[in-house]
Amino acid sequence: MTAIPGPKSRELLARKQAAVPPGIGTALPVFVTRAGGGVLQDADGNSLIDFGSGIAVTSVGNAAPKVVERVRRQVADFTHTCFMVTPYESYVRVCEKLNELTPGDHDKRTVLVSTGAEAVENAVKIARHATGRPAVVVFDHGYHGRTLLTMTLTAKNMPYKEKFGPFAPEVYRVPLAYPFRWPSGPENCAEEAAEQAIDMITKQVGADNVAAVVIEPIAGEGGFVVPARGFLPRVAEFCRTNGIVFVADEVQTGFARTGTMFACEDEGIVPDIITTAKGIAGGLPLAGVTGRAEIMDKVHAGGLGGTYGGNPLACEAALGVMETIEEEDLVARARHIGDTMLPRLRALQERFDVIGDVRGRGAMIAIELVEPGTKVPNPAAVQEIVRRCHAEGLLVLTAGTYGNVLRFLPPLVIPDHLLDEGLGILEKAIAEL
Ligand code: PLZ
């Protein structure tokens, strides 16, 4: 209807700039008034196709009917008691569901908190308590949050860590099997990266000192890096033989996003602890830490918690999300989205050598842009494509350690014609560039 952003959004942006510090960025300054079915509507009456899902959150869509209905009922009944003061059933039900849905048929327990970072923090607390060991091992390109500990676990300095130190102690970083950028080529990547990682752990830290290895099964903010096949199983096996808690951070990859309920399932990994958030509750603040009962049960009574963790509105939303995923078979839908996007993006890669790599699984897909004919990161090309897509009404997000990755996270309920239209806008933007 108008230029993007339109006059009303510009006015609101001016107010934002006067009221909110610039530390809180804005990917696309259109102010949203309604959203659903893969479309965002803004204050100026524009409709934008949503390839971001609020960073992999609204997988079941915005204002999904089952989520709305459950939250509406709950908000009228009660909004908060604090689960640590007087409990309610929906919290327990969400934990039962997480224990059932996450990989492995062993006995499990779940703690609910409010954000992904809080889930990762708690996973580390629990692993340290259960093992009596201090060290935490994380990977290149990893992202785990913005709190002191999770910012320390995060790899990339700018913008996440710049001048926010000193950081938490006992955090060690090892290589990730990044096929596109592995020096000796993608064929050797899994084995060499695992060898280097394990060697660093044993030689520099000492396996006996490590409480937890924390890894995203697909690195999200780091650029949708799918570790070379075989890498994750090697690392998980090393953890098993050394009494190290293997923590899969599935905050971004979880809940059907990658075409399996959890991304770990793709290589048959059974994590000791799995962290979830984002897609779990359709945008209401909820996160989970699910782990082996014998690890989780070690922590003394009162050792874990938080005022809002497992808020009743968020728990009802999560139950609505889980019902929707099941009833609409969104796991299959995520695979269908990947099967639609990947061939079209690979065809683009054939035509344009600015696209160095096309990767991802299910509805978690990315392209990495390079200086043509090289592997030199090309963040300027990403910015230009994003600008063109936004102007044409397609919301896309960026990612990557080098800022040169375009990532696509459409809601799993996006209809085929919008997926097709969005891809058309993207293809045109790249072709024009
Ligand atoms: N672990 C794997 O992807 C959040 C960050 C957005 P919170 N990723 C989006 C930003 O720039 O702040 C994330 C993640 C993984 C943990 C987190 C942290 O989750 O809910 O943002 O705390």
Residues whose N, C-alpha, C, O or C-beta is under 5 A from the ligand:
A	BS01	PLZ	I55 T115 G116 A117 E118 Y143 H144 G145 E216 G220 D249 V251 Q252 A277
